[in-house]
Amino acid sequence: MPIQSGDVKLLKSAVMADVPEGGGAPTGLVIADGVSNAIFPDISELDRAGGRVNLRKSFVQVATDDTDTYFG
């Protein structure tokens, strides 16, 4: 069975925050598609003017039982 676009999931890392121990291993928790602030927090006017950088680590998973190649 070919890989469908719905089989491709974005997963959260263990720590989804801007802290020294941020990132880590994948958790298996899917980041919901189309949800506001699912990965990054709101940007304040001060952060926008100052050019603050927020980093998040996430993982991509192809959730199928076969070994087909995904061609996008």
Secondary structure, DSSP 8 states (H G I E B T S, - for coil): ----GGGEEEEEEEE-SSSTT-EEEEEEEE--TT-TTSSS----HHHHHHT------EEEEE--SS------
